[in-house]
Amino acid sequence: MIRLLFLSLLLTAQPAFAHHPGERLDEVMTEQEPAFEAAEHPSVPDLNVADHSGKQLRLEDLQDRIVVLSFVPQECGEPCAEQQAVLAAVQAQVNVSPMKEMVTFVTVRDADVSIEAPWDGVNWKGVTLTDGATVIAAVRSFAALSNRDGSLPMAHVIDRNGRHAGIFHGAEFQKTNLTLYINGLINNAHAPKPPVEKTWWDRLTGWL
């Protein structure tokens, strides 16, 4: 109860987010969080992954949710361990609110890498690649979506319908800022809209 009250106060006390910034979400977060990088890609690279039980996971199957995607290649070591701890703390903030049902955290790791962060398995998926590719190769394909150097591990935030919304670099960002960004995505104008059925006039003019 205390944690839920804390999060409620958090989401209403931040001046920049007091009235959900909507389409200005990226602009507001860029001003507020140096580790944040806005992105605007309609999709992300494909990933063929499976959980510890061998169950296949496709990002396309999560398109009704916000996805926070991170990577832990064997070569990363402490920087990735630190980021995983921060992301797990963000999950704890998310999970004391209704956002718990709208957000999934996914960590792609090498098979021989253990994750020590205190993740809650209810909406976290620790997965490994299934197509023979290395995690470091997947890291590079996703890093290509960034305009910054790839020296820090990246947490990619994927909006509903698969839109690549933003990146949080490293582990020094404020946990509350990522929580607020997720909350903003849930409430902002980028949320997917139902398809509009074309009228006969739309079809006719579309042919011309």
C-alpha positions as CSV (number, residue, x, y, z in Angstrom):
1,M,0.0,0.0,0.0
2,I,2.8,2.4,0.9
3,R,4.6,1.6,-2.4
4,L,1.4,2.2,-4.4
5,L,0.9,5.5,-2.6
6,F,4.5,6.5,-3.3
7,L,4.1,5.8,-7.0
8,S,0.8,7.7,-7.2
9,L,2.5,10.7,-5.6
10,L,5.4,10.3,-8.0
11,L,3.3,10.3,-11.1
12,T,1.4,13.4,-10.0
13,A,4.2,15.4,-8.4
14,Q,6.6,15.7,-11.4
15,P,5.9,19.1,-12.9
16,A,6.8,18.0,-16.4
17,F,4.4,15.1,-16.3
18,A,1.6,16.5,-14.2
19,H,-0.7,16.7,-17.2
20,H,0.7,13.9,-19.5
21,P,2.8,15.7,-22.2
22,G,1.2,13.7,-25.0
23,E,3.0,14.3,-28.3
24,R,5.6,16.3,-26.4
25,L,6.6,13.3,-24.4
26,D,10.0,12.8,-26.2
27,E,10.8,16.5,-26.0
28,V,10.0,16.6,-22.2
29,M,12.0,13.5,-21.4
30,T,15.0,14.7,-23.5
31,E,15.0,17.9,-21.4
32,Q,14.7,15.9,-18.1
33,E,16.9,12.9,-18.6
34,P,20.4,13.1,-20.3
35,A,20.5,9.3,-20.7
36,F,17.3,9.3,-22.8
37,E,17.4,9.3,-26.6
38,A,14.2,9.7,-28.6
39,A,13.7,7.3,-31.4
40,E,11.1,7.2,-34.2
41,H,11.3,3.9,-36.0
42,P,8.2,2.0,-37.1
43,S,9.7,-1.3,-36.1
44,V,12.7,-3.0,-34.6
45,P,15.0,-5.8,-36.0
46,D,13.7,-9.3,-35.8
47,L,14.6,-11.5,-32.8
48,N,14.3,-15.2,-32.6
49,V,14.3,-16.1,-29.0
50,A,13.0,-18.6,-26.4
51,D,12.5,-18.6,-22.7
52,H,14.2,-21.1,-20.3
53,S,11.5,-23.7,-21.0
54,G,12.1,-23.5,-24.8
55,K,8.9,-21.6,-25.5
56,Q,9.4,-19.3,-28.5
57,L,8.8,-15.6,-28.1
58,R,8.1,-13.1,-30.8
59,L,8.1,-9.3,-30.2
60,E,5.1,-9.2,-32.6
61,D,3.1,-11.2,-30.0
62,L,3.6,-8.3,-27.5
63,Q,2.4,-5.5,-29.7
64,D,-0.5,-4.7,-27.4
65,R,2.0,-3.9,-24.6
66,I,4.9,-1.5,-23.9
67,V,8.1,-3.6,-24.1
68,V,11.4,-2.6,-22.4
69,L,14.1,-4.6,-24.2
70,S,17.6,-5.0,-22.9
71,F,20.6,-7.3,-23.7
72,V,23.2,-9.0,-21.6
73,P,26.0,-10.4,-23.8
74,Q,28.8,-12.3,-22.1
75,E,31.3,-9.6,-23.0
76,C,29.3,-6.8,-21.2
77,G,30.0,-7.7,-17.6
78,E,29.4,-5.1,-14.9
79,P,27.8,-2.4,-17.0
80,C,25.0,-4.7,-18.1
81,A,24.6,-6.1,-14.5
82,E,24.2,-2.6,-13.2
83,Q,21.6,-1.8,-15.9
84,Q,19.6,-5.0,-15.2
85,A,19.5,-4.0,-11.5
86,V,18.1,-0.5,-12.4
87,L,15.6,-2.0,-14.9
88,A,14.4,-4.4,-12.3
89,A,13.9,-1.5,-9.9
90,V,11.8,0.3,-12.6
91,Q,9.8,-2.9,-12.9
92,A,9.1,-2.8,-9.2
93,Q,7.8,0.8,-9.6
94,V,5.6,-0.2,-12.6
95,N,4.2,-3.3,-10.9
96,V,2.6,-1.5,-8.0
97,S,0.3,0.3,-10.4
98,P,-2.2,-0.8,-13.2
99,M,0.7,-0.4,-15.6
100,K,1.8,-3.9,-14.6
101,E,-0.8,-5.3,-17.0
102,M,0.5,-3.1,-19.9
103,V,4.3,-3.5,-19.8
104,T,6.6,-6.5,-20.4
105,F,10.4,-6.4,-19.7
106,V,12.5,-8.6,-21.9
107,T,16.2,-9.4,-21.3
108,V,18.1,-11.2,-24.1
109,R,21.2,-12.9,-22.7
110,D,23.8,-15.4,-23.7
111,A,23.0,-18.9,-22.5
112,D,25.9,-19.0,-20.0
113,V,25.1,-15.6,-18.5
114,S,23.2,-15.6,-15.2
115,I,20.9,-12.6,-14.3
116,E,21.2,-11.6,-10.7
117,A,18.8,-8.7,-10.8
118,P,15.6,-9.2,-8.7
119,W,13.2,-9.5,-11.6
120,D,9.5,-10.3,-11.1
121,G,8.7,-13.2,-13.5
122,V,5.1,-12.1,-13.8
123,N,6.0,-9.6,-16.6
124,W,9.7,-10.2,-17.2
125,K,11.0,-12.7,-19.7
126,G,14.6,-13.8,-19.7
127,V,15.3,-15.2,-23.2
128,T,18.1,-16.6,-25.3
129,L,18.6,-16.5,-29.1
130,T,17.5,-19.6,-31.0
131,D,18.8,-19.0,-34.5
132,G,22.5,-19.4,-33.8
133,A,23.1,-15.7,-33.7
134,T,25.2,-14.1,-30.9
135,V,23.7,-11.6,-28.5
136,I,26.5,-9.2,-29.3
137,A,25.3,-9.3,-33.0
138,A,21.8,-8.5,-31.8
139,V,23.1,-5.7,-29.7
140,R,24.8,-4.2,-32.7
141,S,21.7,-4.4,-34.9
142,F,19.7,-2.6,-32.3
143,A,22.5,-0.1,-31.6
144,A,22.3,0.9,-35.2
145,L,18.9,2.5,-34.3
146,S,20.8,5.0,-32.1
147,N,22.6,8.2,-33.0
148,R,25.0,7.8,-30.0
149,D,28.0,5.6,-29.6
150,G,27.4,2.1,-28.3
151,S,29.8,2.2,-25.4
152,L,26.9,1.8,-22.8
153,P,24.3,-0.9,-22.8
154,M,20.9,0.3,-24.1
155,A,17.4,-0.3,-22.9
156,H,15.1,0.0,-25.9
157,V,11.5,1.1,-25.2
158,I,9.1,-0.3,-27.8
159,D,5.6,1.2,-28.0
160,R,2.4,-0.7,-28.8
161,N,2.2,-1.8,-32.4
162,G,6.0,-2.3,-32.4
163,R,7.1,1.3,-32.7
164,H,10.6,1.9,-31.5
165,A,10.0,4.8,-29.1
166,G,13.2,5.5,-27.2
167,I,16.4,4.4,-25.7
168,F,17.7,4.7,-22.1
169,H,21.5,4.5,-22.1
170,G,23.6,2.9,-19.4
171,A,22.5,2.6,-15.8
172,E,22.8,6.2,-14.5
173,F,19.4,7.4,-15.6
174,Q,16.8,8.1,-13.0
175,K,14.6,5.1,-12.4
176,T,11.5,7.3,-12.0
177,N,12.2,8.9,-15.4
178,L,11.8,5.6,-17.2
179,T,8.7,4.8,-15.1
180,L,7.3,8.2,-16.1
181,Y,8.2,7.6,-19.7
182,I,6.4,4.3,-19.8
183,N,3.4,6.0,-18.1
184,G,3.5,8.7,-20.7
185,L,3.5,6.2,-23.6
186,I,0.5,4.5,-22.1
187,N,-1.4,7.8,-22.1
188,N,0.0,9.7,-25.1
189,A,-1.1,10.2,-28.7
190,H,1.1,7.5,-30.1
191,A,-1.1,4.8,-28.8
192,P,-2.3,2.7,-31.7
193,K,-5.7,3.6,-33.1
194,P,-8.1,1.0,-34.6
195,P,-8.1,0.8,-38.4
196,V,-10.6,3.0,-40.1
197,E,-12.7,1.2,-42.7
198,K,-12.4,2.9,-46.1
199,T,-15.6,4.2,-47.8
200,W,-16.4,3.6,-51.4
201,W,-15.2,7.2,-52.1
202,D,-11.8,6.5,-50.5
203,R,-11.4,3.4,-52.6
204,L,-12.4,5.2,-55.8
205,T,-10.0,8.1,-55.2
206,G,-7.3,5.7,-54.2
207,W,-7.4,4.1,-57.6
208,L,-7.0,7.4,-59.4
